[in-house]
């Protein structure tokens, strides 16, 4: 079976479990709006999208304003992006902390 992108919407626990089992994967973070207008790429190990803090309280990753799309490779995420709002397969930006590409 080919790996696919997994969307986490309203389930921080499942998202945290995916991160724990795919530390070498990649994550798109975006506002809940459809189609999403901004899609930012991170490494799954990035502290900005994996650790609770003052700004990202429990539920803050997928249960309020944001959703996450996760995959083992950047190319799988590019395919998801092409089918979900950005036909050219580009991301709005990449995290400057984890430098995913």
C-alpha positions in Angstrom: 0.0 0.0 0.0 1.3 3.5 -0.9 1.7 6.0 1.9 -0.8 8.8 1.9 -1.4 12.1 3.5 -3.4 12.0 6.8 -5.6 14.9 7.8 -6.0 15.7 11.5 -9.0 17.8 12.2 -10.3 18.0 15.8 -8.1 15.2 17.2 -4.9 16.4 18.9 -4.4 12.9 20.5 -4.3 11.2 17.1 -2.1 13.9 15.7 0.4 13.6 18.6 0.4 9.8 18.1 1.2 10.2 14.4 4.1 12.5 15.2 5.5 10.0 17.7 5.4 7.2 15.1 6.7 9.3 12.2 9.4 11.6 13.6 11.1 11.7 10.2 7.8 12.8 8.4 6.4 16.2 7.4 3.4 18.3 8.4 1.4 21.0 6.8 -0.3 23.4 9.2 -3.1 25.5 8.0 -6.2 27.4 9.2 -9.4 25.4 9.1 -10.8 27.4 6.1 -11.5 25.5 2.9 -9.9 25.7 0.6 -7.0 26.6 2.9 -5.2 29.8 1.7 -2.0 29.3 3.6 -0.2 26.0 4.0 3.1 26.0 5.9 5.5 23.0 5.8 7.3 21.7 8.9 9.3 18.6 9.8 7.3 16.3 12.1 10.0 16.8 14.8 9.6 20.6 14.8 8.9 22.0 18.2 6.5 24.6 16.8 3.9 22.1 15.7 4.6 19.3 18.3 4.9 20.9 21.8 2.3 22.6 23.8 3.2 26.0 25.1 1.6 29.3 26.1 0.2 29.8 22.5 -0.5 26.1 21.7 -2.5 24.9 24.7 -4.1 21.5 24.7 -6.4 21.3 21.7 -4.5 24.0 19.9 -3.0 21.8 17.1 -6.1 20.5 15.5 -9.1 21.2 17.7 -9.6 25.0 17.3 -8.4 27.2 14.4 -5.9 24.9 12.8 -5.7 21.5 11.1 -2.7 19.4 10.2 -1.9 17.3 7.2 0.8 14.7 7.7 2.8 12.5 5.4 6.1 10.6 5.3 7.4 12.6 2.4 7.2 16.2 1.1 6.2 14.9 -2.3 3.1 13.2 -0.9 2.2 16.6 0.7 2.7 18.3 -2.6 0.2 16.0 -4.2 -2.3 16.7 -1.4 -1.8 20.4 -1.9 -2.4 20.1 -5.7 -5.7 18.5 -5.0 -6.7 20.9 -2.2 -6.3 24.4 -3.3 -2.9 25.0 -4.8 -2.7 23.4 -8.2 1.0 24.2 -8.6 1.9 22.1 -5.6 3.6 24.8 -3.7 3.5 25.7 -0.1 2.8 29.2 1.3 6.0 28.9 3.3 8.4 26.7 5.1 9.2 26.8 8.8 12.4 28.8 9.5 13.0 26.9 12.7 13.1 23.3 11.3 13.9 24.0 7.6 12.0 21.1 6.1 13.6 21.2 2.6 
